[in-house]
Amino acid sequence: MRTASQPTPAPLDTATHARRSRVTARAVMGEDPALRAAYRLCRRTTRLHDPGIHALIRLMPAVLRPPCWALWAAASVLDDLADQRDAEQAERAARVQAWTQALQRDLAAGTSTDPVRHALVDTALRWHLDLSSLQGAVARTLDDVRDRRFVDWAEWRAWCEALVPWVDQVRSLSSPAC
């Protein structure tokens, strides 16, 4: 009588290795607790400020989510600094300028004590992003400080074109990842 041959089970190690090879957002953020907390703050900021953008980022591969959170949270922070009504225009402009100058110093240092900038600096360094293209977007953010009003849709759309560098940075992320 012949016995049916039993398939040899794969070693437990193989199954575990297959799962580990999948890149996760956690793997991208690294083991530094401060950096992981910074990316979590960026994720929370994006979810609270822009639920639609948060939903779109969740559709991206896991490896791209943390850098997208960092980019979007930085844009949100700058917009919030410009829009705060607890200060006069000059103070709001000074806050935006101070934040962007601190970002330049942080990029040169390779780290930051501010959690959103910490995640953004890590993103820029890890993904080799040139954040100098964001200067035009920062200038447009300063228009928010001056309570800019638009006369029509065309004027608003032209103004928004300068905000495209934030989106371009996300596009730059996806090129090497895909």
C-alpha positions, -999 to 999 in steps of 0.1 A, spaced: 0 0 0 13 34 -10 11 63 14 5 97 0 35 119 4 30 147 28 42 182 17 71 194 36 61 224 56 81 255 51 102 264 80 86 290 102 115 312 94 105 315 58 70 327 65 83 352 90 109 364 66 83 369 38 63 391 62 93 411 73 103 419 37 72 440 32 80 476 37 59 493 63 55 528 75 70 518 108 102 506 90 105 539 72 102 559 104 131 540 120 136 531 156 143 566 170 113 573 194 114 611 188 113 607 150 85 581 152 66 605 175 72 633 150 58 613 121 28 603 142 21 640 150 23 647 112 -1 619 105 -25 633 132 -21 668 119 -29 657 84 -59 637 95 -74 665 115 -66 694 91 -72 677 58 -92 644 61 -95 641 23 -57 644 19 -53 619 48 -75 595 30 -56 599 -3 -23 593 15 -37 561 30 -41 548 -5 -4 553 -12 22 525 -6 31 524 31 66 535 24 53 568 11 29 577 39 52 591 65 70 615 41 37 626 27 24 632 63 55 653 70 51 674 38 14 680 44 17 687 81 45 713 74 22 730 48 -6 729 74 16 744 101 27 772 79 -9 779 68 -20 779 105 8 803 114 -4 827 87 -41 824 95 -39 827 133 -62 856 143 -47 860 178 -20 882 164 -16 912 140 -4 907 105 32 917 113 34 891 141 19 864 119 44 872 91 72 871 116 60 836 128 60 823 92 94 837 85 108 824 118 94 789 111 109 788 76 143 802 88 143 775 115 136 749 88 167 761 68 188 758 100 174 724 107 180 712 72 217 723 76 219 706 110 201 674 98 176 674 126 152 696 145 137 700 180 103 709 164 85 676 157 70 686 123 103 700 111 121 670 125 99 647 103 102 671 74 140 672 77 142 634 79 120 632 48 141 656 29 173 638 38 160 603 35 144 609 1 169 634 -12 143 661 -17 153 696 -26 129 717 -5 141 750 -20 112 748 -45 89 755 -15 101 791 -12 73 802 -36 47 784 -16 61 802 16 57 835 -2 21 827 -10 16 817 26 26 852 35 -2 864 13 -25 847 38 -10 869 65 -22 899 46 -57 885 44 -56 883 7 -90 883 -10 -96 871 -45 -118 889 -70 -126 858 -90 -118 821 -96 -90 828 -121 -71 849 -96 -75 822 -69 -63 796 -93 -33 816 -103 -25 820 -66 -28 783 -60 -2 775 -88 25 786 -64 14 760 -39 20 732 -64 56 726 -51 41 708 -21 24 684 -45 56 682 -66 75 670 -35 50 642 -31 54 634 -68 92 633 -63 87 608 -35 67 584 -57 92 583 -86 119 563 -68 94 543 -47 75 529 -77 
